[in-house]
Amino acid sequence: MKTRYPLDSEDQQQAEAVESALSEGLTPIQPDLQQRARMHARLFSRVQNSLAAESTRITVRHDEGHWRNIRPGVRAKTLSKDHRAFILDLAPGASLPMHRHHENEECVVLHGSADLDELTVHAGDYHLAHSGSRHGQISSTIGALLYLRGIPIGHNKEVARDLLTAFLPGKGRDHITIRAQEGVWSALAPGIWHKSLLCEGNSHSSMIRMKPQAVWQNSAEILAQDEEYLLLNGDMFVGDTLLREGDWQFAPKGSKHLPLTTQHEALLFVRNVSG
């Protein structure tokens, strides 16, 4: 049987305190020139590899970007015009007119609440309007911050088309709403859960929930699809890039797959598109 000593403790806090005290008592050893050269080379090699791996990605911080006023009390910030991704900010009492969708529009509520016809969506809720469907007036009583994917803001001809065709008969396919507390979570990896929101054609959207210290490493080295991340809560590293609440990142197909890690916890909206 192993003899136990006071320093051989199963108390993690005590063990860390003892380790810290011993470390402080050690005499620092200065590396020689060759050791410093090797350390320098390894460090800069890692920096170069990190920059190369992340060079194809677009990251927009929650406090970056240009806001444009599109009507009284409504402003929009473009995340990617080419990929039709935006943040929409509705002031209390503001509204958008009736319009028809000519592509799938996905919405995630970041803050506040919004009224879509007779439906009210709240923070963390997901809403899908199918191509061909119609929305009545969109408004907010208390104000709302929305992520929208699949709207033609910035494409004036398409905006006019969406407004004019809203008066044509037919509502199109029913909208889909998944509340923050709804849906089925399934284990993806230790400390990581996945909730599917949309799997239609070449598009797949989901929520990813990560516990503190969790790591998600895809087995594929290269992304086979375009991939978007929107961090809803917490903080998370994508490779060496730290994302905080409200940050958005886009990685095109062919980018190097980077691990997702979190020191605390994270709730992430993920969208993949192939083709």
N, C-alpha and C positions, 0 to 999 in steps of 0.2 A: 504494500500500500504506500502511495506517495505521501511523504512527510509534508505537511502544510506549514508554511511560515507566514508571519504577518504581512509580508510583501506579496505573497501569492494569494491575491484576493479576487473573489468573483464579483465584488462590488465595482462596477465599471467606473463610477465617479472617483472612488479611492484609487483604483489602478491608474487612472489618468493623472491624478494629482501626484502619485509617486513617480510616474514616468516623467512628468514635467519637472519635478524637483531634481531627478537624476540628470536630465538633459541640461538643466541650467548649471549643474555642477561640472559638466565636462569642459575641458579646455578646447577651444575652437582649433581646428586643423585647417591651415591655409592650403588650398590645392596648388600644385606646382603649375608651371607654364603649360605643359602638355595637357594636364587635366583641365585647366581653364579653357584651352583651345577646343578640346573635345566637347566640353559643356556648352561653349559658345556656338559651336557648329550644330549640336543637337537642337539647341534652342531656336536658332534661326531656320533650321530645316523644318521644325514643327510650325513655325510662323508662316513660312512659305507654303507648306502643304495645306495649312488651314486657309490661307488666302485663296489658293487655287481651288480648293474644294467648295468655297463659298462664293467664288467670283460670278457664278451664273445665277445666283439667287438675288431676289429683290426683297428688301426689308423696309417696311414703313412703320416708324414708331408712332405710338398713340398721340404724341405731342408734335409730330412732324406733318408736313404736307400743307397744301393750300386749300382753304375753304372757299367755296363760291356760293353766293346767295342765289338761289334759283327761284324763290318767291318769298313773300313776307313770312318771316319766322321759320323758314326752311333753308338749310344750307347743306352742301355736299362736299365731301373730300374724296378725290380720286385715289384709289389704291393702285389700280391698273386699268387704264382706259381700254387697252387691247383685250383684256380679259373681263371687262365690264364689272369690276369689283369696286365698291364704294362704301363709304360711311355716310349715313344720312342723319342729320341732327334736326329734330323737330322741337321747336320751342313750345311751351304750354299754350294751347289754343290754336296752334298752327295746323295746316291741313294741305293735302295734295288732292288734285281733282281725280275723277273717275278716269280709268285708263284700261286698255287691253294689253295683254302680254303676248309677244310674238316669239318668246323663248322662255324656258323655265326660269322663274325668279325665285331665288332662295333668300330667306331673311332670318337673321339671328338677332334677337333683342339683347343689346349690351347693357343698357340702363333704361329705367323708366318703363313706360307702357304705351302702346299704340292701339287705336281702334281701327280695325279693318272691316268695313261694313258693320255687322253686328258682333263681330268677334274682337275681343281684347287680348292682346298678347303682352306678356310680361318678361322681365329680365330672365335670360336663359332659355326662353321658348324659341322653337324653330318653326318657320312657316314656309310652305312651298306653294307657289302659284304656277300651275302648269301652263305651258305654251298654249295659246288660244283662249285662256280663261280671262275673266274680267274682274277688276277690283273697283268697288265704289270708292267714295271719298275715304282717304286715309287721314286720320287726325290723332291728336294726343292732348289729353287734358292736363297731364302733369309734366309733359315733355318726354322725349324718347331719343335714344341713340341706337341706330340700327346698322347692322352690316347687311348689305344687299349685293347679291351676285346675279347678274343677268338682266340689268336695266341699261337703257341707252343714254344715260346722262352724258352730255357732251356730243352726242350724235343728233343734231337738231332735226333732221328729216325723219329719223326714226321716232323721236319724241313726239313730233306732230302726228305721225302715223298712229302711234299708240293712243293718243288723245282722241283723234277723230274716229278710229274704228271702235272705240268704246261705246259709241252710240248705235252700232249695229246690233241686231238681235242675237241672242244666245249668250249664255254665261260660260260655256266651255266646261272642261272637267272640273270636278270639285277640288277645292284647295285642301291641303294637308297641313295640320298643325300638330306638333309634338311638344307637349309641355316639358319644362325642365325636370319635373318629377315623374314624367311618364317615360315609357320605353323600357326595353330589356337590356340590362348591362351584362356583358359576358367577359370572362377573364381573357386577356390578351397575352399577358406575361405576369410574373410576380409583381404585385402592387400596381397593376395597370388593367383598366377595364375599358370596354368598347361598347358604344351604343350606336347602332345603325340608324340613320335618318332617311337617306335616299339611296336607292340602288336602281338606276334606270338608264338603260342604254349604256353609254360609255362613262357615265357619271356616278360617282359614289361619294356620299357625304356622311360624316359620322362625328360623334363626340368621343374624345379620349379623356379618361380621368386617371391621373397618376398620383400615387401616394409619395410621401417624402422618401428620397434616396432611390426612387425607381429609375430604371434604365430600359429604354425600348430601342433595340437594335434589330433592324430588318436584315434578313439573311442575304437579300440582294444587294450587290455593291452599287448598282446604277439604278436610278429611278426609271421604271418602265412607263410612267404616266406623269403628267403635270401634277403638282401637289401644292396645295395652299394650307397654311396654318393661320389660325386666328386665336390668340390666347385670350380666353374669357376671364379666367381667375388664376391667381398665383404667379409663379415665374418658372421659366424652363430654359435650358440650354439646347439649341439645335447646333450640334457640333460645338464650336467655341463661341457661338453668338448667343447672348442672353436675351430672351424675350420676356417682357413684362406685360401685365394686363393691358389689353387693347392693341398690342403690337401685332402686325400682320407680316407674313412672309410667303413668297411665291418661289417655287423651285421648278424649272422646266424639265420636261422629259429629257433624260440623258445626264442629268446632274448626278453627282456622287451622293449616295445615300448617307446621311449623317445621323448619328445616334441622338435620341431625345433623352435628356436627363433632367431631374429636378431635385433640388436640395430640400425643398419644402413640400409643395403640392402644386398641381396644375390641372386646369380644365381647359381642353383644347378642342376647337372646331377644326376638322380636317376635311378637305375636299380633294378628290382625285378625279382626273379626267384623262382618258386615253384617246388615241386617234389623232 
